[in-house]
Amino acid sequence: MSIPRRGGQASRFLILVGSVTALMLSATPAQAADIPGTDQIVMSPNVEHVTNVPKPAAIAATINTDIAFQGDYAYVGNYGGFSIYDIKNPKKTSVVSSVVCPGSQMDISVYGDLVFASVDSSRNNDSCSSVAQPASEKTSWEGIRIFDVSDKANPKYIKSVETACGSHTHTLLPDKKRGNVYLYVSSYSPQPTFPDCQPPHDKISIVKVPLHDPTAAAVVATPVVFPDGGNETQPGLLVPTSGCHDITVYAEKGIAAGACMGDGVLFDIRNPEAPRVTARVTDPNFAFWHSATFNNSGTKVVFTDELGGGGAATCNEAVGPTHGADAIYDITRGQLVFKSYFKIPRYQADSENCVAHNGSLIPVKGKDIMVQAWYQGGASIWDFTDSRHPKEIGYFERGPASEGGGGFWSAYYYNGYIYASDFNKGFDVIKINDRRTDPAKKVRSDRLNTQTQTSYRERGHGGWFWGSDDD
């Protein structure tokens, strides 16, 4: 979900319900015969549902969000905290522990013994026992929380860092030579009545975390992305640009891609404390630039459009194929060159919130293939090797959710399996068996923070390795 409100989950979801209703009233109903039954699982013949693990009781009442991976563990964010799953045997995926620490969205990343989590809902303090408090009060807090997960069964909260306008998402950028990691914090929606979130915001916050002393983490820079203002007047924008929603870094190539509300941007990040915008585009069909994924060679970027803020029914005939979709851009002489759109080809019911959301590459040599979450559109596996003619090659989805709203927030490929976080139904493990993606099963990784892209490459005896963040 994309529209930050300095309050709890309920207030944010109610805002989105309004946009859902408006779009549903104008939508042409999908054919009933084409829509699975309530909660019914359907999938393409090449996709297998391995298992589902319900949310732990401690955070069952709040929704699941993003996922990070390291070793044999998956870390799943939740508006109420986060959970650690043992995925050593994916068929027997199990919960190791849960941390109750409310504060949306709990966008999450992991590095060594540290977990970082984003809080973009105003709290009365930085503790895990905090409650919602209006951002108009100076004492309110939102930003980054840092946990020590060296003991997976007993994570410890060790540090908080307050950031301007909170932290809707963050992106981890390692700096191994200097013993640090940086967090690029994306936030937006300033208001004159918010003491710590004043307009014009149009910037990101950079948090430096010394690995030898993570409790010394602090904001070291707040570079302005749009010194002359972002895209604020385009018809159909969900909200005008006032910062970025999400940033994906590709440190090996010294570049990053920013999905910045009304704008898509490229950065030069060779100086991690001073990223520099090198290209910028807008798109009249995009309502909200949500996230970005590079291909392995760093010659393309897939941007997502979160039309309706994640709460609307946009995967139907009435909305069409070019809104609420992905846009594929080639990077040509440092500039973003539009090639085509991709949207799932299966119409969803007019009751189902569905839009392009979080995904990751499936590491196949010489091909550009990714898996992607579409909320109640499920998980789509698609090929964009031909930038002008992308195509879906597999899918998994459920019929309209019995809870009303929901679906997959994130769907990522990690060491042979696809893992997906469902708002309400927990943690799903999926597998694709297809000659086009089977080569990826030979590629191993020891860490995956999806917004921290690294290349997959050959390493000895014909084996392939998806390098960790610090390689």
C-alpha positions in Angstrom: 0.0 0.0 0.0 1.3 3.4 -0.9 -0.5 6.3 0.6 1.2 7.0 4.0 -1.1 8.2 6.7 0.4 9.2 10.0 -1.9 6.8 11.9 -2.6 3.1 12.2 -3.4 0.4 9.7 -7.2 1.0 10.0 -7.1 4.6 9.0 -4.9 3.9 6.0 -7.0 1.0 4.7 -10.2 3.1 5.0 -8.6 5.7 2.8 -8.0 3.1 0.2 -11.5 1.7 0.4 -12.8 5.0 -1.0 -10.6 4.6 -4.2 -11.7 0.9 -4.4 -15.3 1.8 -4.4 -14.9 4.6 -7.0 -13.2 2.3 -9.4 -15.6 -0.7 -8.8 -18.6 1.4 -9.5 -17.3 2.3 -13.0 -15.9 -1.2 -13.8 -17.3 -3.7 -16.2 -17.8 -6.9 -14.3 -15.4 -9.8 -15.2 -17.0 -12.9 -16.5 -18.1 -14.9 -13.4 -17.1 -18.2 -15.1 -13.5 -16.9 -15.4 -13.1 -16.0 -11.7 -12.1 -18.7 -9.2 -14.3 -19.3 -6.1 -13.7 -17.6 -2.8 -10.2 -18.4 -1.7 -9.9 -21.1 -4.4 -6.3 -21.7 -5.5 -5.7 -21.9 -9.2 -2.3 -22.0 -11.1 -0.8 -22.7 -14.4 0.3 -26.3 -15.1 4.0 -25.5 -14.6 3.4 -24.1 -11.1 3.2 -26.1 -7.9 1.9 -25.0 -4.5 4.5 -26.4 -2.0 3.0 -25.2 1.3 1.3 -22.4 3.2 2.2 -21.3 6.7 -0.5 -19.2 8.5 0.6 -16.1 10.3 1.7 -16.5 13.9 -1.0 -15.8 16.4 0.9 -12.9 17.9 0.6 -10.9 14.6 -2.4 -12.6 13.0 -4.6 -9.6 13.2 -2.3 -7.4 11.1 -1.2 -7.8 7.5 2.0 -9.3 6.1 4.2 -7.1 3.9 7.7 -7.5 2.5 10.3 -10.3 2.7 14.1 -10.6 3.0 16.2 -13.7 3.0 19.6 -14.8 4.4 20.9 -18.3 4.6 18.2 -20.7 5.6 15.8 -18.0 6.9 13.1 -15.7 5.6 12.2 -12.5 7.4 8.6 -11.4 6.8 7.4 -7.9 7.7 4.0 -7.3 9.2 2.1 -4.2 10.3 2.4 -5.6 13.8 6.1 -6.5 13.7 7.9 -9.3 11.8 8.5 -13.1 11.8 11.5 -15.3 11.1 10.9 -18.5 9.1 13.1 -21.5 8.8 13.2 -22.4 5.0 16.0 -24.9 5.0 13.5 -27.5 3.8 11.0 -25.4 1.9 8.4 -28.1 2.1 8.6 -27.9 5.9 8.8 -24.1 6.3 8.1 -23.2 9.9 8.0 -20.1 12.2 11.1 -19.7 14.4 9.9 -16.5 16.2 7.8 -13.4 15.9 8.5 -9.9 17.1 5.5 -7.8 18.1 6.5 -4.2 17.3 3.6 -2.3 15.6 4.2 0.4 13.0 3.4 0.1 9.3 4.7 -0.9 6.9 7.7 -2.8 8.5 9.4 -2.9 5.1 12.3 -5.2 6.0 16.0 -6.0 5.1 18.7 -8.2 6.6 22.5 -8.0 6.8 24.5 -10.3 9.0 23.0 -10.3 12.4 21.0 -7.1 11.8 17.4 -6.6 10.6 16.2 -3.2 9.6 12.5 -2.3 9.5 10.7 0.8 8.2 8.0 2.6 10.2 5.8 5.1 8.3 2.9 5.5 10.8 3.3 8.2 13.5 3.9 6.7 17.0 4.0 8.2 20.4 7.6 6.9 20.9 10.1 4.6 19.2 9.4 1.5 21.4 7.6 -1.7 20.5 4.9 -0.8 23.0 4.2 2.5 21.2 0.7 3.6 20.1 -0.5 5.7 17.2 -0.2 9.5 17.7 -0.8 12.3 15.3 2.2 13.5 13.3 1.1 17.1 14.2 2.5 16.5 17.7 6.2 17.2 17.8 7.0 14.3 20.2 5.7 11.7 17.6 8.2 9.3 16.1 8.6 7.3 12.9 11.7 6.1 11.0 14.0 3.0 11.1 14.1 0.3 13.8 17.2 -2.0 14.0 17.1 -5.5 15.6 19.8 -8.0 16.5 18.8 -11.4 15.2 22.0 -13.4 16.1 19.6 -15.5 18.2 16.8 -16.2 15.7 14.5 -17.4 18.5 15.0 -14.2 20.5 15.6 -11.1 18.4 16.5 -7.9 20.3 15.5 -4.4 19.4 18.8 -2.3 19.7 18.4 1.0 18.0 16.0 3.5 16.3 16.7 6.3 13.9 14.1 9.0 13.3 13.8 10.2 9.7 11.8 13.1 8.1 8.3 12.0 7.1 9.1 8.5 8.5 10.3 5.5 6.4 7.8 4.1 4.0 10.4 1.9 2.5 14.2 1.6 2.8 17.0 0.2 0.6 20.1 -1.4 2.0 23.4 -0.4 0.3 26.5 -2.2 1.7 29.9 -0.5 1.9 32.0 -3.5 3.0 35.4 -1.7 2.5 34.5 0.9 5.1 32.5 -1.5 7.4 29.2 0.2 7.0 25.8 -0.3 5.4 23.7 2.6 4.2 19.9 2.7 4.2 18.3 4.9 1.6 15.0 5.9 3.2 12.0 6.8 1.0 9.2 8.8 2.5 6.7 11.4 1.3 3.4 13.3 1.8 4.6 16.3 3.9 2.1 18.6 5.5 2.6 22.1 6.9 1.0 20.9 10.2 3.7 18.1 10.6 6.7 19.5 12.5 9.0 16.7 11.3 7.6 16.4 7.8 7.5 19.8 6.2 7.0 20.6 2.5 8.6 20.7 0.1 10.0 17.3 1.1 11.3 16.0 -2.4 14.3 14.2 -0.8 15.5 10.9 0.7 17.2 10.3 4.0 20.5 8.3 4.2 21.2 6.4 7.4 24.7 5.2 7.9 25.1 2.1 10.1 28.6 1.2 11.3 28.6 -2.6 11.4 31.0 -2.7 14.4 28.6 -0.5 16.4 25.1 -0.5 14.8 23.8 1.5 17.8 25.7 4.5 16.4 23.4 4.5 13.3 22.4 8.0 12.3 21.2 10.1 9.4 24.2 11.4 7.5 22.6 13.1 4.4 19.3 14.2 3.1 19.9 14.7 -0.7 17.2 16.5 -2.6 16.0 14.4 -5.6 13.8 17.1 -7.1 15.3 20.5 -6.5 12.9 22.1 -8.9 9.9 20.1 -7.7 8.7 16.7 -9.0 5.7 15.8 -11.2 2.8 17.5 -9.4 0.3 18.5 -12.1 -0.1 15.5 -14.4 -3.8 14.4 -14.7 -4.5 11.1 -13.0 -1.7 11.1 -10.4 -2.6 9.3 -7.2 -0.7 12.0 -5.3 1.8 14.6 -6.6 5.5 13.8 -6.2 6.9 14.8 -2.8 9.7 12.3 -2.5 10.3 8.6 -3.5 8.3 5.5 -2.8 11.0 3.0 -3.3 14.6 2.8 -4.6 16.5 -0.2 -6.0 20.3 -0.1 -5.9 22.8 -2.0 -8.1 26.0 -1.3 -6.4 28.2 -3.3 -8.8 27.2 -1.0 -11.6 27.0 2.2 -9.5 23.4 2.9 -10.3 20.0 3.0 -8.7 16.4 3.3 -9.9 13.9 5.4 -8.0 10.2 5.0 -8.2 9.2 8.4 -7.0 5.4 8.8 -7.0 5.0 10.8 -10.3 8.5 10.2 -11.6 10.9 7.5 -12.5 14.6 8.3 -12.0 18.1 6.9 -12.4 20.8 7.7 -9.9 24.6 7.5 -9.9 25.4 6.0 -6.5 29.2 5.6 -6.7 29.4 8.0 -3.8 26.9 6.4 -1.5 26.4 9.5 0.7 25.7 11.7 -2.4 23.5 10.0 -4.9 23.1 12.0 -8.1 20.0 12.0 -10.4 21.2 11.3 -14.0 17.8 10.6 -15.8 14.2 11.3 -15.1 11.0 10.3 -16.9 7.2 10.6 -16.5 4.4 8.5 -18.0 0.8 9.8 -18.6 -0.5 6.2 -18.0 1.2 5.9 -14.6 -0.6 7.1 -11.5 2.0 6.1 -8.9 5.6 5.0 -9.6 5.9 2.3 -6.9 9.0 0.1 -7.4 11.8 -0.8 -9.8 13.7 -3.9 -10.9 16.9 -4.0 -13.0 17.6 -6.9 -15.3 20.8 -8.7 -14.5 22.9 -6.8 -17.1 21.7 -3.5 -15.8 20.5 -2.5 -19.2 16.7 -2.4 -18.4 14.4 -1.3 -15.6 10.9 -2.5 -14.9 8.9 0.1 -13.0 5.5 -0.7 -11.4 2.5 1.5 -11.3 0.4 1.1 -8.1 -2.8 2.6 -9.5 -5.3 3.0 -6.7 -2.7 2.7 -3.9 -3.0 -1.1 -3.7 -6.7 -1.1 -2.6 -8.5 -0.9 -5.9 -9.8 -3.4 -8.5 -7.6 -2.4 -11.4 -7.0 -5.8 -13.1 -10.3 -5.8 -15.1 -11.3 -5.0 -18.6 -12.5 -1.5 -17.7 -9.1 -0.4 -16.5 -7.3 -2.0 -19.4 -3.7 -3.2 -20.0 -1.8 0.1 -19.7 -2.8 1.3 -16.3 -1.8 -0.3 -13.0 0.8 -2.2 -15.0 4.6 -2.6 -15.4 6.5 -0.3 -17.7 9.7 -1.7 -19.3 12.5 0.8 -20.0 15.8 0.1 -21.8 18.7 2.2 -20.5 20.3 3.7 -23.6 23.2 6.1 -23.3 22.3 6.7 -19.7 18.7 7.6 -20.5 15.4 5.7 -19.8 13.8 4.7 -23.1 10.2 3.3 -22.9 9.6 0.0 -24.7 6.3 -1.5 -23.5 3.8 -2.3 -20.7 3.1 -5.7 -19.1 0.0 -6.6 -17.1 -1.3 -10.0 -16.1 -3.6 -11.3 -18.8 -6.2 -12.8 -16.4 -9.1 -10.5 -15.5 -9.8 -10.4 -11.8 -13.2 -9.9 -10.1 -14.3 -6.3 -9.5 -14.1 -7.1 -5.7 -10.4 -7.9 -5.9 -7.7 -5.4 -5.1 -5.1 -6.1 -7.8 -2.2 -4.0 -9.2 1.5 -4.4 -10.1 3.5 -4.8 -6.9 6.8 -6.3 -5.5 8.8 -8.9 -7.5 12.3 -10.1 -8.2 14.4 -11.6 -11.0 14.5 -15.3 -11.6 18.2 -15.9 -12.4 18.3 -17.4 -15.8 21.5 -16.8 -17.9 20.8 -14.7 -21.0 17.1 -14.2 -20.1 15.2 -11.5 -18.3 12.5 -13.3 -16.3 10.9 -12.2 -13.0 8.2 -13.2 -10.6 5.9 -10.5 -9.3 3.1 -10.1 -6.8 -0.2 -8.6 -7.9 -2.1 -8.5 -4.6 -5.3 -10.6 -5.3 -3.9 -11.2 -8.9 -1.5 -13.5 -7.1 2.0 -14.2 -8.4 2.9 -13.9 -12.1 6.1 -15.3 -13.7 6.9 -13.4 -16.8 9.6 -13.0 -19.5 10.7 -9.5 -20.6 13.8 -10.6 -22.6 12.2 -9.0 -25.6 11.5 -5.5 -24.1 8.7 -4.8 -26.6 6.9 -8.2 -26.2 6.8 -9.3 -22.6 4.7 -12.4 -21.8 3.5 -14.4 -18.8 4.8 -17.9 -18.6 3.2 -19.0 -15.3 1.0 -17.9 -12.4 -0.5 -18.7 -9.0 -3.5 -17.0 -7.5 -6.5 -17.4 -5.2 -10.1 -16.4 -5.9 -11.7 -13.4 -4.1 -10.5 -13.3 -0.5 -13.0 -14.2 2.1 -11.6 -11.3 4.2 -12.6 -8.9 1.4 -9.2 -7.5 0.6 -5.7 -9.0 0.6 -3.5 -11.1 -1.7 0.3 -11.2 -2.2 2.2 -8.1 -1.1 5.6 -9.6 -2.3 6.6 -12.6 -4.4 10.3 -13.3 -4.7 12.5 -16.1 -6.0 15.2 -17.5 -3.7 17.2 -20.7 -4.2 14.8 -22.6 -6.3 11.5 -21.6 -4.8 9.1 -18.6 -4.9 8.1 -17.2 -1.5 5.1 -14.9 -1.2 3.6 -13.0 1.7 -0.1 -12.9 1.7 -1.9 -10.1 3.7 -4.0 -12.5 5.6 -3.3 -16.1 4.7 0.3 -16.1 5.7 3.5 -17.3 4.0 3.2 -19.3 0.7 5.9 -21.4 -0.9 5.5 -22.0 -4.6 7.7 -23.7 -7.3 7.8 -23.3 -11.0 8.9 -26.3 -13.1 9.5 -25.1 -16.6 12.4 -25.5 -19.1 12.6 -21.7 -19.4 13.2 -21.2 -15.7 14.8 -24.5 -14.7 18.4 -23.2 -15.1 17.8 -20.9 -12.2 17.7 -23.9 -9.9 21.5 -24.1 -10.2 22.0 -20.6 -9.0 22.5 -20.2 -5.2 22.4 -17.1 -3.1 23.3 -16.5 0.6 21.3 -13.3 0.9 18.5 -11.6 -0.9 17.3 -8.1 -0.1 15.3 -7.5 -3.3 15.9 -3.8 -3.6 19.7 -4.5 -3.2 20.4 -6.1 -6.5 23.5 -8.1 -7.2 24.5 -10.0 -10.4 24.4 -13.7 -10.8 27.5 -15.1 -12.4 29.5 -18.2 -13.0 31.8 -19.5 -10.2 33.8 -22.7 -10.7 32.8 -26.0 -12.3 30.0 -24.4 -14.3 28.1 -23.5 -11.2 26.3 -20.2 -10.9 26.1 -17.9 -7.8 23.9 -15.0 -7.0 26.4 -12.8 -5.2 25.6 -11.6 -1.7 25.3 -7.9 -1.0 29.0 -7.6 0.1 30.6 -9.5 -2.8 
